[in-house]
């Protein structure tokens, strides 16, 4: 009986010791690269938004993604997201022009092929017919998924303003 216990105890100790070892440097570097890539999405979004390119924005989203915009039904699927941004940009051109949009990724959490990125945004809003510009700020969170080609795409995206839009 005692002879069987010693190998079992030795195995448990070896397993425990190796499980407590810090991750290999290449794993740490890979995680840092993945977090940077996930955070890069907000910068890519800003560039596409500034260019007024709904196709480029939609390309940041997975095919079955969901975008949850305040005061609207969710946009579900790649085409609905592209169409939603196209309509939003068209309406902005007629009423309010958002300029100087700046998304800032505050932090990211990586878990396998998924990442959550949280951040804030500021934008300057100017009436299309002229008038005083106002600053709008808010926060957002996005769930991203690593695609089969290794890129990160937005799976779920939700945001809201810090205060209601002025009348």
C-alpha positions in Angstrom: 0.0 0.0 0.0 2.7 2.5 1.0 4.7 1.9 -2.3 1.7 3.1 -4.4 1.3 6.2 -2.4 4.8 7.5 -3.0 4.6 7.6 -6.9 1.2 9.3 -6.6 2.5 11.9 -4.2 5.6 12.5 -6.4 3.4 12.9 -9.5 1.1 15.4 -7.7 4.1 17.4 -6.4 5.8 17.5 -9.9 2.5 18.5 -11.5 1.9 21.2 -8.9 5.5 22.6 -9.3 5.3 22.7 -13.1 1.8 24.2 -13.0 3.1 27.1 -10.8 5.9 28.0 -13.2 5.5 31.3 -15.0 4.5 31.1 -18.6 7.3 30.8 -21.2 8.5 34.2 -22.6 7.1 33.5 -26.0 3.6 32.9 -24.5 3.9 36.2 -22.6 5.0 38.0 -25.8 2.1 36.3 -27.8 -0.4 37.4 -25.2 0.9 41.0 -25.3 0.7 41.0 -29.1 -2.8 39.7 -29.0 -3.9 42.4 -26.5 -2.2 45.1 -28.7 -4.0 43.7 -31.7 -7.3 43.7 -29.9 -6.8 47.3 -28.7 -5.7 48.3 -32.3 -9.3 47.8 -33.4 -10.4 51.1 -31.8 -7.7 53.0 -33.8 -8.7 51.2 -37.0 -12.4 52.1 -36.2 -11.4 55.8 -35.8 -9.5 55.9 -39.1 -12.4 54.2 -41.0 -15.0 56.5 -39.3 -12.9 59.6 -40.1 -12.8 58.5 -43.7 -16.5 58.1 -43.8 -16.2 54.5 -44.9 -18.9 52.2 -43.6 -17.5 49.2 -45.6 -14.1 49.6 -43.8 -15.9 49.9 -40.4 -18.0 46.8 -41.1 -14.8 44.9 -42.1 -13.8 45.2 -38.4 -16.8 43.1 -37.4 -17.3 39.3 -37.6 -20.0 38.1 -40.0 -22.5 37.4 -37.1 -21.5 40.4 -35.0 -24.0 42.5 -32.9 -23.7 46.3 -32.5 -25.8 47.8 -29.7 -26.3 51.5 -30.3 -28.2 53.7 -27.8 -31.8 54.3 -28.5 -31.9 51.9 -31.5 -32.5 48.2 -32.1 -29.3 46.1 -32.2 -27.6 45.8 -35.6 -27.2 42.1 -36.1 -24.9 40.7 -38.8 -22.2 42.2 -41.0 -24.6 43.7 -43.6 -26.8 45.3 -40.9 -23.8 46.8 -39.3 -22.5 48.2 -42.6 -26.0 49.5 -43.5 -26.4 51.0 -40.0 -23.1 52.9 -40.3 -23.9 54.1 -43.8 -27.3 55.5 -42.7 -25.7 57.0 -39.6 -23.1 58.8 -41.7 -25.7 60.0 -44.2 -27.9 61.4 -41.4 -24.8 63.0 -39.8 -24.0 64.7 -43.0 -27.5 66.2 -43.1 -27.8 67.2 -39.4 -24.6 66.8 -37.3 -21.1 66.2 -38.4 -19.0 64.2 -35.9 -15.4 65.1 -36.3 -12.3 64.4 -34.2 -13.6 61.1 -33.0 -11.1 59.5 -30.6 -11.6 56.1 -29.1 -9.2 55.2 -26.3 -8.8 51.6 -25.2 -8.5 51.6 -21.4 -7.8 47.9 -20.9 -8.2 44.5 -22.5 -8.6 41.0 -21.1 -7.6 38.1 -23.2 -9.1 34.6 -22.7 -8.0 32.2 -25.4 -9.5 33.2 -28.8 -11.6 35.9 -27.1 -10.8 39.3 -25.8 -12.8 42.0 -24.1 -11.7 45.6 -24.7 -13.1 48.5 -22.7 -12.6 52.2 -23.5 -13.8 55.7 -23.8 -14.5 58.1 -26.6 -14.7 61.8 -27.3 -16.0 63.4 -30.4 -16.7 66.9 -31.5 -20.2 67.4 -32.9 -20.9 70.3 -35.2 -24.3 71.2 -36.7 -24.1 70.7 -40.5 -25.8 74.1 -41.2 -23.2 75.8 -39.0 -23.3 76.7 -35.4 -21.4 76.0 -32.2 -19.5 72.7 -31.9 -20.0 70.6 -28.8 -18.0 67.8 -27.3 -19.6 64.4 -26.7 -18.0 61.7 -24.5 -18.9 58.2 -23.6 -17.7 54.7 -23.0 -17.8 51.4 -24.8 -17.0 47.7 -24.4 -16.4 45.2 -27.2 -16.0 41.4 -27.2 -13.6 40.3 -29.9 -13.0 36.9 -31.4 -9.8 35.6 -33.1 -10.7 34.5 -36.6 -9.3 31.4 -38.3 -6.8 33.6 -40.2 -5.5 35.0 -36.8 -7.1 38.4 -37.1 -9.3 39.9 -34.4 -12.9 40.9 -35.2 -15.6 42.5 -33.1 -18.3 40.0 -32.1 -20.3 42.2 -29.8 -20.1 46.0 -29.3 -22.0 48.3 -27.1 -21.6 52.0 -26.2 -23.3 54.9 -24.6 -22.8 58.6 -24.0 -21.9 60.1 -20.7 -24.8 62.6 -21.1 -27.7 62.9 -23.5 -27.2 64.7 -26.8 -28.2 68.4 -26.6 -31.5 69.3 -28.2 
